[in-house]
């Protein structure tokens, strides 16, 4: 794509914003053709002043040229502008310095992004975590672990806020007060899936919601593969946790390869269909990752230096209580995994696995030296410490 001038602006005038919105509302005008027109006319204002013959001379069809020249899309653009104000949404165009520099490098970058939240995250070093909408307990734990550890390392976690792996990665990042970006396959005011409405509001306050689709756009199935190129395009690499061979996460991985991004895959059980995607990626050359260092080691030196500087600044600004939990006597609080509070806790932990849920009835059966009420109390105590998690159906797993 030929370079488009990027003037040092962060705010559009209302008229400029309206013309950009009108450009987005032209039916049938994709990113590639839109960039070609901007290269010729420089601004949307000049484009909409062009005549039909001028536009047809650039190879546009007669109907598309007439749509642009007639200005009939401005009615929709006005409504979009009103919705921007009502929802607190920002329009970040491709000529705005806030536009993600990495995304601008891909083959077909969006002409503009609709954002809600912290636009400072658009140009931070980011890594995507993607995977299946129906993960196993192992997949969920892996997504949470990488989401937390990579966020602590200073990386912005990018994902698509879909059910399953995406949601787990976003939530895990927020739990450790990390930075996360959710890329929508709909307008940023249309929450999909609906059960993630609270999560979307949390991300809008602490992170960033992003979409190239106008406000009010429904979450059509065909939008998600389009959305995936932004997930990978904003990131230095993509971590695939679980997914079938032809899943959406596999599409994102292929897009990442095409964009020159690093592809990382968390290995899975060879008997599980959900492991076919990442295991195949590893066979094809993706980097096998078991911990966050495996990801950071593959990031280019300049980005690693940025992460190191940000981490050092964070340690300097942090209060002592932000860095380490302290006991009442001022000493380091004991680790829940090694705290010798009794044989019951240790016996429960020995009978739980990270990747396979264990039913309460099984624990009662194998730990028959304890009553059921003692076991339930012990499990509850371990849950409060964050060492054990209860799943639906009285199933328990050990937290990785």
N, C-alpha and C positions, 0 to 999 in steps of 0.2 A: 504494500500500500504506500503510495506517495505520501510524503510528510505533509501534514496540515499545520499551518502556523498556529502556535500556541501563545497568544498574547498573555501578559501577566494580569489576568483578571480572576477574581473570585466571585463576582456578582454580575449578573446580567441585568440590563435595564428591563423594565416590564415589556417593552416592545421587542427587544431581542429575545427574551424568554418566550414570548408568544410565537415568534417566528420559528424558534427551535421546536417548540411543541407542535406547531403546524407541520413541520417537516416530518416529525415522528408519526403524525396522524395520516400521512399520505398512504393510502392502501396500495400494497404491492411494491413499495419502495424499500428494498432491503439495505442492510448496512453497506455492502460493497458498492452498490449504485449510489447510495447516499454520499459515501466518501468521494466517489468520482465527481459528483455534482459540486460538492464543497470545494474540491480541488480546482474546479473551473470557476465557480462564482465567489469563492472565499467565505461568504456568509449566507445564511438562510434568507436574510432580508433581500440581498441581491438576487438570489435564486427566484424568489416569488415575484420579483419585478420583471423577470424574463418573459418573452413572448413564446407562443406555442411553436413557431417555426425555429426559434433559437434552441428550444428544448428538444424538438424532434431532430435537429441537426446534430445533437449529441448522442443520438441513438435511442432516445426514449420512444415508446409507442405513442400513438396519437392520443389514446385515452389517458395515459399517465401524464403526458405533456399538458393536456387540457385540464386535468385535475389540479395540477400545480399552478398553471397560469390563471385559472378561474378563482383561486383562493377559497374554494368551497370548504376546505378543511379547517378554516379558521374558527368556525362555529364550535367544532369539537375542541380545538385548541383553547378557546376561551374557557370552556367548561373544565378542561384539565388544569388551567392556571388557577381557577377558583378552588379546585380540589387540592392543589398544592398548598395553598394558604390554609385551607381548613384542616388539613391533616399534618401540617408541619413538615412537609416533604420538600427536599431540595432537588433541583435539577442540576446535575453535573454533566456538562457537555464534553465532547472529546477535545475541545480546545481549552478547557479549564485546567489550570495547573494541578487541581485536586484530582483529576481523572487518573486512575491507576496507570502508572507508567508501563508496568508489565502487560496490562491488558491492551494497551495501545499497540503493542508489538505483534499481536496475533494477526492471523490472516483476515478476519472479519470482525474487528472490534465494534461494539455497539456505538452508535452515534451519540448516545447520551444514556445516563443512568439516573434513575429515581432513587433517592436515598432518604432514610430516616435514621438519625442517630449521629454518631461520631465520624464525620468525614475524614478526620485525621488518620483513621485506620486504612484508608484506601491505598496509601503508598507505604505502609509498613511491611516488613518481611512476614509473609504469610505462608501457611501450609494447609492444604485441604485434607479433610478426613471424610471419606465417603464409604458407603457400603449398603448392604441390603436393608429393605424395610422390615424384614422379619428375621432378626438376628437370633442366634443361639445365645445362651448365657455367656459362653466364652467370647462371642463377638461383642456383646454389650460391654463386658469387662475390658476387652482390649481397646474398644473405642474410648471408654472412660479413662483408661490409663494413659493412652497417648494424648487424649484431649487435655488432661491435667498436666502431664509432664512437659509436653511441648509448649503449653501456655506458660508454665513456670519458667521455661527456657527463654521466654520473651517473644515467641512466635504468635502471630494472630491466627486463630483457627477459623478456616473458611469451610462452610458446608451448605447444604441445600435445605436444611430444616425439614426434611422428610421424616416420616416415621422411622424408627429403628436406629441405625448407626448414626445418621445425621443428628437426630435429636440427642442421642447420648453424648456425642462429641460436644455439641453446643452447651448442654447442661453441665458437663464435667468442667468445661472451660470456665463457665460462670461461677462454679463452686469454689474455684481457687482464685477468683477475682481476675481471671485472664480476659483477654480481648478476643471477641469473636464476631464474624461477619456471616450473615445468613443471606444467601442469594435465592430470590424467589423465582418461581415459574409463573407468577401472576403479578398483579400490581402489588406494591408494598402495603396497600391497605386491604388486601384480600388474603386472609390468613388461611393457609392450607398446609397440613390438615387442621381442622377446627380445634382439635384438642391442644394444639400448640399456641393457642391465642395468648395465654399467660407468658409462655416462653418468648413469643414475639415481642411482647411489651417489655420484657426484661432486656432483650437484646437491643431494642430501640433506645432504651435508657442507658445501657452500659456498653453496648457494642454498636453494630450498624446493620440495618436492613437495606438490601440492594436489589434492584430489578431494572431490566431494560424495557419492561412492559409498562404501558401507561397505567395510571391509577384506574382502578375498577376492572382491570383485565382479569377474566376468570382463569382458573388453573387448568387450561386445556392440556390433554396428554402430550400433544406435539410441542408444547412449550418447554418441557423438561430437558430434552436433549439440547435445545437451544440454550437453555439456562446453564447447562453443564460446562459449556466452553468458557463461561465467565468464572465458574468455580475454579477450573484449572488455570485459566488465563491470569487471574489475580495472584496466583500462588507460585512459589518457587518449586513446589512439588506436591504430589498427591499421594496420600496414604490410603490404600484400599484394604479394608478390614475383612469384610465378608461380602459375597455376592456370587450369583450364578454366572455361568460362562458368558451369557449374552445380556447381562443386567445393565441397569443404568450406570452402576459404578464402573463396569467394564468399558462403557462408552466414554465416561469421563477419563479413564486411564488412557484410552486410545487418543482422545483429544489432547491430553497432556503430552503424550509422545510426539504428536504432530506439532505441538507448540514448543517443543524443546524443553519441556519440564521434566524433572526427576519423577520417576514412578516408584513408589514403595509398596510392598505388599506384606501383610501379616499372614504367615503360613497358618493353615488350618487342617483339621482332621480330613484325611483323604477319603473317608467314607461319607462325608457330608457334602451334599450338593452346594451348600453355601460356601464351601471352600474351593470349589472348582475355579472360580474367577481369580482370586489372589494366587492360588497355587499355579495356575496356568501362566499368569503374569510373571511369576518367579522363573518358570521354565523358559519364558521368552526373554528374560534378561532384566526384569524388574529387581530392585534391591530388596532382599529379604530383611525385614526389620523385626527385632524383638524388644527393643527399648528405644527411648527417645534419642539417645546418642547416635544410633544408627541413622537417624534422619538428619540430625544436625551436621554430622561428619560429611554429608554429601552436598551441603549448601556451599555456595562459592565463598571465598575468603572475605570479600567485601561485606556480604550479608552477615557472615559470622561475626565480623568486627562490630557491625551495628548491634547485633544481639548482645554481644559482650558489653558494649558501652551502655546499652539500655539496662542490662542486668546490674551492672555496677552502680548506675545511677539509682536504681530501685533499692539496692541494699543501703545506699547512703541515705536515702530519704526515709527508709522504713524505721519504725519504732521497734524496740526490742521485742515487744509482744507480737509483732507482725512476723518475726523471723523464727521464733521458737516458743512453744508453750512452756510456761514455768509452773512449778509446783508451789505450794503454799510457803515452803521454806526458801524459795528463790532458786532452787536447783531445777534442772531440766525435768519436766514431767515424764513419767515412765511410759515407754512404748506399750500400747495395748497388747501387742503380739507377744511381748516378753514379760509382761507384768505377772508375777506369780500370785494371783489372787485365789488360787485354789485349783485342785485337780480337775474339777468339773469343767472349767473353761478350756483347759488344755485337752481334755478328753473329747469335748465337742469339736474343737478345731481339728484334731487328728482325724475325725470322721467326716469332715466336710472337704469338698474339692472346690477349686477355682472355676472349673469348666463344666461341672456336672452337678445339677441340683440334687439335693438329698432330702427326702421326705421326712417330716417329723416322726411318722410312725417307725421309719427305719432307725432313727436315732434312739427312740424309746426301746426298740428291740435290742439293738447292739449295746446300748449303755444301760443295761438292766439293773445296774447297781444304784441308779438314781431314779427317783419318782418322776412321773411326767411333769408335775408342777415344778420340780427342781430344774429339769431340762428346759422348760419353757422360760423360766426366770433367767437361766444362764444364757439362753439364746437372746433374750431381750437385752440383757446386759451387754453382750457382745455387739448387738445391733447399735446400741447407744454409742459404743466405742468406735463404730465404723468398721469393725473387723468382719462382720457377718451381715449379709443382706437376705431379707425374706422375699421370696417370689410368690406369685399367686399359687394357691393350692397347697399352702403349708410346706412349700419347698424352700430350702436354704442353700446358699452358696457362700464360700469364703471370698472376701473381697481381695482382689489382686493387689 
